[in-house]
Amino acid sequence: MFLVIIIAMAIIIALSSAKIYLSNQIYYESKVVNKMKSEVSALRAEKRVLKHSAEALRFQTKVADTIFIIYESE
């Protein structure tokens, strides 16, 4: 009877240890995932800003080229 209790306690401790270990691993992985999500969000915002800047530069270049062509033809 005593041996059965010790074996049951060992099984409970092993399962509890496994649960604690897995919970900790999930917690730390979720921290990494959240950090990556915030980085992705920041990079997407930066991409929008860069796209807007590139579009503004393209427009500015087209306008400048048009003005330059007009002045050359006069």
C-alpha positions as CSV (number, residue, x, y, z in Angstrom):
1,M,0.0,0.0,0.0
2,F,2.8,2.4,0.9
3,L,4.5,1.7,-2.4
4,V,1.4,2.5,-4.3
5,I,1.1,5.9,-2.6
6,I,4.8,6.7,-3.4
7,I,4.3,5.7,-7.0
8,A,1.1,7.8,-7.3
9,M,2.9,10.8,-5.7
10,A,5.9,10.3,-8.1
11,I,3.5,10.3,-11.1
12,I,1.7,13.4,-9.8
13,I,5.0,15.2,-9.2
14,A,6.2,14.2,-12.7
15,L,3.0,15.4,-14.4
16,S,2.9,18.6,-12.4
17,S,6.6,19.3,-13.3
18,A,5.8,18.7,-17.0
19,K,2.8,21.1,-16.8
20,I,4.9,23.8,-15.1
21,Y,7.6,23.4,-17.6
22,L,5.2,23.5,-20.6
23,S,3.4,26.5,-19.1
24,N,6.7,28.4,-18.7
25,Q,7.7,27.5,-22.3
26,I,4.4,28.8,-23.6
27,Y,4.7,32.0,-21.6
28,Y,8.2,32.7,-23.0
29,E,7.3,31.8,-26.5
30,S,4.3,34.1,-26.3
31,K,6.6,36.9,-25.2
32,V,8.7,36.4,-28.3
33,V,5.6,36.3,-30.5
34,N,4.3,39.5,-29.0
35,K,7.6,41.2,-29.6
36,M,7.7,40.0,-33.2
37,K,4.1,41.3,-33.7
38,S,5.0,44.7,-32.4
39,E,8.1,44.7,-34.7
40,V,5.9,43.7,-37.7
41,S,3.5,46.5,-36.8
42,A,6.3,49.1,-36.7
43,L,7.8,47.8,-40.0
44,R,4.4,48.0,-41.7
45,A,4.0,51.6,-40.5
46,E,7.5,52.4,-41.7
47,K,6.7,50.8,-45.1
48,R,3.6,53.0,-45.5
49,V,5.7,56.1,-44.7
50,L,8.4,55.0,-47.2
51,K,5.8,54.3,-49.9
52,H,4.4,57.7,-49.4
53,S,7.8,59.3,-49.5
54,A,8.7,57.4,-52.7
55,E,5.4,58.4,-54.3
56,A,6.1,62.0,-53.4
57,L,9.6,61.9,-54.8
58,R,8.3,60.3,-58.1
59,F,5.7,63.0,-58.4
60,Q,8.3,65.7,-57.7
61,T,10.7,64.2,-60.3
62,K,7.9,64.0,-62.9
63,V,7.0,67.7,-62.2
64,A,10.7,68.7,-62.3
65,D,11.3,66.8,-65.5
66,T,8.2,68.4,-67.1
67,I,9.3,71.9,-66.1
68,F,12.8,71.2,-67.4
69,I,11.4,69.9,-70.7
70,I,9.2,73.0,-71.0
71,Y,12.1,75.3,-70.4
72,E,14.3,73.5,-72.9
73,S,11.7,73.7,-75.7
74,E,11.3,77.5,-75.2
